[in-house]
Amino acid sequence: MSRLLPIAAMAALLMAAPAFAQHPAPRAGAPANLQGTEGHAWMANTNMKRFYELSKATLGPGAPKLDFPAYLERSYAIFRDFGASMGMSPAAMVDHLKLIPGQVVQIVKEDPHVLDSYDKFIEAMIGPP
């Protein structure tokens, strides 16, 4: 049941491109499109892979005891970079994804194998294709 929250949050991210269009990047003449031409371009974004690596290092096997405030802070830094890389307001992206780190902690508690690969991580976040 707890997987529904991140799924809903990531689905909302995909649907949010029009909401973020009010924060276009100065370098872009058109509103940003989180979905890309194939609907999942955001998954290939380096910053989402950085979030996976952070989550794996923080929550995976052999990780030290969770320092959630530090994980949250580092996640938000990545989300700000993600927002900027997608031509959106970094602050708006953090606001949009602010619940994701806590949800990832819960998902990993329920199934640590979601950290086995980036593909499993994404599938846990949004559900199977």
C-alpha positions as CSV (number, residue, x, y, z in Angstrom):
1,M,0.0,0.0,0.0
2,S,2.8,2.4,0.8
3,R,4.1,2.1,-2.8
4,L,1.0,3.9,-4.0
5,L,2.3,7.2,-2.6
6,P,5.5,7.3,-4.6
7,I,3.8,6.0,-7.7
8,A,1.2,8.8,-7.4
9,A,4.0,11.3,-6.7
10,M,6.0,10.3,-9.7
11,A,2.9,10.1,-11.9
12,A,2.1,13.6,-10.8
13,L,5.6,14.6,-11.8
14,L,5.0,13.3,-15.3
15,M,1.7,15.2,-15.5
16,A,3.1,18.4,-14.0
17,A,4.9,19.8,-17.0
18,P,2.1,22.4,-17.7
19,A,2.3,23.5,-14.0
20,F,6.0,24.0,-14.3
21,A,5.7,25.8,-17.6
22,Q,5.4,29.0,-15.7
23,H,9.0,28.6,-14.7
24,P,10.7,28.1,-18.1
25,A,14.5,28.1,-18.3
26,P,16.0,31.2,-19.6
27,R,17.8,29.1,-22.2
28,A,14.6,27.5,-23.5
29,G,12.0,29.3,-25.6
30,A,9.3,26.7,-25.0
31,P,7.9,25.3,-21.8
32,A,9.8,22.4,-20.3
33,N,8.4,19.0,-21.0
34,L,9.3,16.5,-18.2
35,Q,8.0,13.6,-20.3
36,G,10.3,14.2,-23.3
37,T,9.4,12.8,-26.6
38,E,9.1,9.2,-25.4
39,G,7.2,9.9,-22.2
40,H,10.1,8.9,-19.9
41,A,13.0,11.1,-20.7
42,W,13.2,12.2,-17.0
43,M,14.3,8.6,-16.1
44,A,17.5,9.0,-18.1
45,N,18.3,12.3,-16.4
46,T,21.7,12.1,-14.6
47,N,20.1,13.7,-11.5
48,M,17.6,10.9,-11.1
49,K,20.5,8.4,-11.4
50,R,22.3,10.5,-8.7
51,F,19.2,10.2,-6.5
52,Y,19.3,6.4,-6.9
53,E,23.0,6.3,-6.1
54,L,22.4,8.4,-3.0
55,S,19.5,6.2,-1.9
56,K,21.6,3.0,-2.5
57,A,24.6,4.4,-0.5
58,T,22.3,5.7,2.3
59,L,19.8,2.9,2.6
60,G,21.5,-0.1,1.0
61,P,23.3,-3.0,2.6
62,G,26.3,-1.9,4.7
63,A,25.0,1.7,4.9
64,P,25.5,3.4,8.3
65,K,22.5,4.1,10.5
66,L,20.1,6.4,8.6
67,D,20.6,10.1,9.1
68,F,17.3,11.1,7.6
69,P,17.8,14.9,7.8
70,A,21.1,14.5,5.9
71,Y,19.5,12.2,3.3
72,L,16.7,14.7,2.9
73,E,19.1,17.6,2.4
74,R,21.2,15.7,-0.2
75,S,18.0,14.5,-2.0
76,Y,16.7,18.1,-2.2
77,A,20.0,19.3,-3.6
78,I,19.7,16.7,-6.3
79,F,16.0,17.7,-6.9
80,R,17.1,21.3,-7.3
81,D,19.7,20.2,-9.9
82,F,17.0,18.0,-11.6
83,G,14.6,21.0,-11.8
84,A,17.2,23.2,-13.3
85,S,18.3,20.5,-15.8
86,M,14.7,20.2,-16.9
87,G,14.3,23.9,-17.4
88,M,12.1,24.4,-14.3
89,S,12.3,26.2,-11.0
90,P,14.6,24.3,-8.6
91,A,12.5,25.4,-5.7
92,A,9.3,24.3,-7.4
93,M,10.8,20.9,-8.1
94,V,11.9,20.4,-4.5
95,D,8.4,21.3,-3.4
96,H,6.9,18.9,-5.9
97,L,9.1,16.0,-4.9
98,K,9.5,16.7,-1.2
99,L,7.8,13.6,0.0
100,I,9.8,11.2,-2.2
101,P,12.8,10.6,0.1
102,G,10.6,9.5,3.0
103,Q,8.6,7.2,0.7
104,V,11.8,5.7,-0.7
105,V,12.9,4.9,2.9
106,Q,9.6,3.1,3.4
107,I,9.8,1.2,0.1
108,V,13.4,0.0,0.9
109,K,12.3,-1.2,4.3
110,E,9.6,-3.3,2.7
111,D,11.8,-4.5,-0.2
112,P,15.6,-3.8,0.0
113,H,16.0,-5.4,-3.5
114,V,14.6,-2.2,-5.1
115,L,18.1,-0.9,-4.7
116,D,19.7,-3.8,-6.7
117,S,19.5,-1.8,-9.9
118,Y,18.4,1.6,-11.3
119,D,15.6,-0.2,-13.3
120,K,14.3,-1.9,-10.1
121,F,14.4,1.5,-8.3
122,I,12.4,3.2,-11.0
123,E,9.9,0.4,-11.2
124,A,9.4,0.6,-7.4
125,M,8.8,4.4,-7.8
126,I,6.4,4.3,-10.6
127,G,5.3,0.7,-11.1
128,P,6.1,-1.8,-13.9
129,P,5.9,-0.7,-17.5
